[in-house]
Amino acid sequence: MAAHRKATLGSVKPSANRWKAMYERQNQRHVPGHTFSTPELAWAWLRSEQTLIDRGDWTPPATRRLEQEAAEQRETETSIHFGAYARDWITNRTTPRGTPLAPRTVSEYHAYLDGPLADFAGRQLAGVTRADVKAWWQRLADKPRYRHHAYAFAKSVFKAGVKEGLIEANPWDVDNAARVVLQTPKAVRATMINDLTPDDVQRLADATRPGQWQALVLLLAWTGLRPGEAFGLQRRDVKVSYIDGTPSWRIHVARAVSRSRTPEGTRVDTIGLPKTLESIRHVWLPPHLVPVMQDHLDHFAQSGPEGLVFPSTNETLPFATTQQVAGTTGKQRRDRKGGKVRPPSGFTGARESIGMPGLRLYDLRHWARRILLSAGMGELAVEQYMGHRLPAVQGAYAVLDPRQVWPVMLRCSELAGWAPAETAPTAAVADAGLLNGMNAGQLAAVVGAMSPEQLAVFVPTLSPDALARLMGNRSRM
């Protein structure tokens, strides 16, 4: 064994068909952290340790092993590709209320990775520089809104990488990138919404595919519902009641339809919770809209308590879409025989007919806020009524009093030129489907507001089951 010794440091010993090396320095025993297959390799390690000592570069082997492991770990972490890390981030991301991302949001994020951010998807997180991001930002100058949303997503993903220690700084730091460039200046759109009158709204509704979407346009304009919330309404969400003989319909907003795409690109419409927790709420229908809504329920809504109030006009789609309401532009509608351009249809044609071609369907929600304020509803109450998230302190204590809402609904109808009839046509506007779907308490409330003449018309519309619920409730009272 001594013949093979080629180092003056330490010793080599056999250990279970392998060889161990060790030496002492600074009153500590040092080992390589592993054994060797031959004694020559063990002595070679000792010689390399002696060389480090002679050069003055020596540090304890255990310290070097820890540094090597840390370096390998950093190399592994920094080799994570942006695309893989972003998709994992999407999967595990939760909303402020602790729920997974909505299907539509997930679809949009994946679309960014496959679209404007595709060049970064295969690159390492640590390999993306601020110069790269700035060059990307300039290349997409012709798509400002799409670029803004993709930028915000990427910045959030890299922010998570910084927080986890995978990268030192976030390269998504372009000056003024957070600023949204509006296609229509805010002042111009605000003026257009302010110029819209109740008469304009009625003409807009009348011209939007008469009958099919008339009630929808009026509902969005006078209640402030989001289109997706309206598409998610079911018959059971419409509650019929009366105040002083005047129909006071209440709508429960508990669902919303959203659109997303699968990884394969297939469009999927799903129904789930509204945009925010605060969006689950009740809104009231101004009485002048009751006849229109009643007519819509009679002729266009699906049957049954869970039937959609605004079903799709396309049998292949489960829910209505804003595209169906919008109709087509003039360029899309060509006469099959002569190839001539036909006038635009749907909401697209209706907005042109009232001289507001730039009006969006969502602008009706903004108009609703303005009209509610004009009718006397307070600022804080309007925010709650619209389903907006309030500041922390106000949100903790503010409560919307339904008794304060009804006078506002009456005032809204007055702004539309409505006046209450001397004898409210309670039974005439009662929807048999809604009445038969009510529980005993709701039926009792409706009956209690009726005159004997109205009861004579109302009672025959009840199903045997509904009549039994009503009689059972009255017998318990």
Order of alpha helices (4+ residues) and beta strands (2+ residues): beta-beta-beta-alpha-alpha-alpha-alpha-alpha-alpha-alpha-alpha-alpha-alpha-alpha-beta-beta-beta-beta-beta-beta-beta-alpha-alpha-alpha-alpha-alpha-alpha-alpha-alpha-alpha-alpha-alpha
